[in-house]
Amino acid sequence: MDDQRLLAARQDIERRVAAFRNKQARLTRERETYYDRVIEQVRSTDWNEFVTPPPERKSSSR
């Protein structure tokens, strides 16, 4: 009887661990997709000049 209970508990734990790993993998993919989308939007806007400053201008001497 105890062997069956332990086996059932072990199977439940294995099922939960597998579900957790699948969820973590899905969240990682979603996070990477979101990052790629946001970076692409930033690179396609004028805001990008704040990320990559323009070359320095030569100041006029007085």
C-alpha positions in Angstrom: 0.0 0.0 0.0 2.8 2.4 0.9 4.6 1.6 -2.3 1.6 2.6 -4.4 1.2 5.8 -2.5 4.9 6.7 -2.9 4.7 5.8 -6.6 1.6 8.0 -7.1 3.3 10.9 -5.2 6.5 10.5 -7.3 4.4 10.6 -10.5 2.5 13.7 -9.3 5.8 15.4 -8.6 7.2 14.5 -12.0 4.1 15.8 -13.6 4.3 19.1 -11.7 8.0 19.5 -12.5 7.3 18.9 -16.2 4.5 21.4 -16.2 6.7 24.0 -14.5 9.5 23.5 -17.0 7.0 23.9 -19.9 5.6 27.1 -18.4 9.1 28.5 -17.8 10.1 27.7 -21.4 6.9 29.4 -22.7 7.5 32.5 -20.5 11.1 32.7 -21.7 10.0 32.5 -25.4 7.3 35.2 -24.7 9.8 37.5 -23.0 12.3 37.1 -25.8 9.6 37.8 -28.4 8.5 40.9 -26.5 12.1 42.2 -26.2 12.7 41.7 -29.9 9.5 43.6 -30.7 10.3 46.5 -28.4 13.9 46.8 -29.6 12.7 46.8 -33.2 10.2 49.6 -32.4 12.9 51.6 -30.7 15.3 51.2 -33.5 12.7 52.4 -36.0 11.9 55.7 -34.2 13.6 59.0 -33.8 14.0 58.1 -30.1 16.9 56.0 -31.2 19.1 59.2 -31.3 19.0 59.2 -27.5 20.2 55.6 -27.4 23.0 56.2 -30.0 24.0 59.9 -29.7 24.8 61.8 -32.9 28.4 62.7 -33.6 29.6 65.8 -31.8 29.3 69.1 -33.6 32.3 71.3 -34.0 31.8 74.4 -31.9 32.5 77.7 -33.4 35.4 79.6 -31.7 34.9 83.2 -30.6 
